[in-house]
Amino acid sequence: MTETIRKQVLAVRATGETNMLDTRRVQVIANRMGFYELVVYLEEHRTEYANFILTGSTGEEK
């Protein structure tokens, strides 16, 4: 997960509009906000995204 994606996830979360595990709704909100990287990321990396939402870990920390 890139820093850009992480920031976009946090920005969507800050809206409070959806449960962040509802990835389809997150994509709709991200698209509306112009976060196209996040929309694509969610299509290709759902497991990594869910891990970040549940643990706060991007998987890159050592």
C-alpha positions in Angstrom: 0.0 0.0 0.0 1.5 3.3 -1.0 1.3 6.4 1.2 -1.1 8.0 -1.4 -3.5 5.0 -1.0 -3.2 5.1 2.8 -4.1 8.9 2.9 -7.0 8.3 0.5 -8.4 5.5 2.7 -8.1 7.7 5.8 -9.8 10.6 4.0 -12.8 8.3 3.0 -12.9 7.0 6.6 -13.0 10.6 7.9 -16.3 11.3 5.9 -18.1 8.8 8.2 -20.3 7.8 5.3 -19.9 4.1 5.3 -18.6 1.0 7.0 -15.0 0.8 5.7 -15.4 -2.9 5.1 -18.1 -2.2 2.5 -15.6 -1.9 -0.3 -18.1 -1.2 -3.0 -19.4 1.8 -1.1 -15.8 2.9 -0.3 -15.2 2.8 -4.1 -18.2 5.0 -4.8 -17.1 7.5 -2.3 -13.5 7.4 -3.4 -14.6 7.9 -7.0 -16.7 10.9 -6.0 -13.7 12.4 -4.2 -11.4 11.8 -7.2 -9.4 9.1 -5.5 -9.1 6.9 -8.6 -5.9 5.2 -7.3 -8.0 3.9 -4.3 -10.8 2.7 -6.6 -8.3 0.6 -8.6 -6.4 -0.5 -5.5 -9.6 -2.0 -4.0 -10.2 -4.0 -7.2 -6.8 -5.5 -7.1 -5.9 -5.7 -3.3 -9.0 -6.4 -1.2 -7.1 -8.6 1.2 -4.4 -6.1 1.9 -7.0 -3.4 2.3 -9.1 -5.4 4.7 -5.9 -6.1 6.7 -5.2 -2.3 6.9 -8.7 -1.6 8.0 -8.7 -4.3 10.7 -5.2 -3.9 12.0 -3.9 -0.5 10.9 -0.9 -2.2 9.3 0.0 -1.6 5.7 2.0 -4.8 5.7 5.2 -2.9 5.0 6.2 -2.2 8.6 9.0 -4.3 10.1 
